[in-house]
Amino acid sequence: MIEKMMERRSVRHYTEQMPCRSDIEEILKCGVYSPNALNAQGWEIRVLTNAETIENARNIFKNVMPERAEEPAISHAFPNAPVYIFIANDTESPYSEKDCGILAATITYAAWAKGLGTLIMGSTANYYNTIPELKSNLEELNFSAGYKLQLVIALGYPAETPEIKPRDFSKIQWL
Ligand SMILES: Cc1cc2nc3c(=O)[nH]c(=O)nc-3n(C[C@H](O)[C@H](O)[C@H](O)COP(=O)(O)O)c2cc1C
């Protein structure tokens, strides 16, 4: 398990193969069992597997931000993943933003354990929240009132093997 965790990378290019529904459900179940403050579960999750809906949002983004429409930028915000997972937090619930981060990390590692790649995207959530042309796409996600989109996760079979990125272990101090 540790070895598998150390191998995880963010994946920005995917094959067309749709992960099977039972795998996605199991991955989400792992996420929902994440540690979260007071077990308040101040999150909502939406799963999008409709290629047309994803493509529609991607095209709006390309039109509004043409300078981000080419590779590699587009793969950092709207990669070609077959599944998009949207995570919103209950803005009334303290710690819910942190809970959403932990939820996203758990989903990412559960997916990796099943041979699936993910990309956690803060930028995409930001675009949905701020680009007026994406407002109806955000509304279609049907989050409850008081919930704010925090993260979007792309999920699918990796079409690349990214290099491991260096880490700075001097940030750890033993006292
Ligand atoms: C909260 C959060 C937001 C992120 N947002 C983006 C993003 O918008 N676009 C992107 O390409 N990567 C995004 N990433 C992925 C990071 O860039 C990536 O995890 C980091 O560079 C380390 O690379 P690795 O995941 O391959 O180890 C995000 C990661 C986290 C945890």
The ligand as an ORCA input file, in Angstrom:
! r2SCAN-3c Opt
* xyz 0 1
  C      -6.073     21.718     -3.833
  C      -5.357     21.375     -5.128
  C      -5.634     22.099     -6.275
  C      -5.007     21.779     -7.484
  N      -5.361     22.452     -8.617
  C      -4.790     22.095     -9.792
  C      -5.218     22.718    -10.999
  O      -6.114     23.557    -11.016
  N      -4.628     22.338    -12.162
  C      -3.630     21.381    -12.177
  O      -3.121     21.069    -13.257
  N      -3.211     20.760    -11.047
  C      -3.787     21.089     -9.866
  N      -3.437     20.430     -8.721
  C      -2.432     19.330     -8.802
  C      -1.062     19.799     -8.329
  O      -0.501     20.665     -9.287
  C      -0.164     18.570     -8.091
  O      -0.729     17.750     -7.089
  C       1.250     18.971     -7.682
  O       1.892     19.693     -8.709
  C       2.115     17.771     -7.312
  O       2.159     16.855     -8.400
  P       1.686     15.342     -8.221
  O       0.250     15.356     -7.781
  O       1.869     14.697     -9.562
  O       2.563     14.719     -7.178
  C      -4.049     20.726     -7.522
  C      -3.781     19.997     -6.353
  C      -4.436     20.297     -5.176
  C      -4.158     19.444     -3.959
*
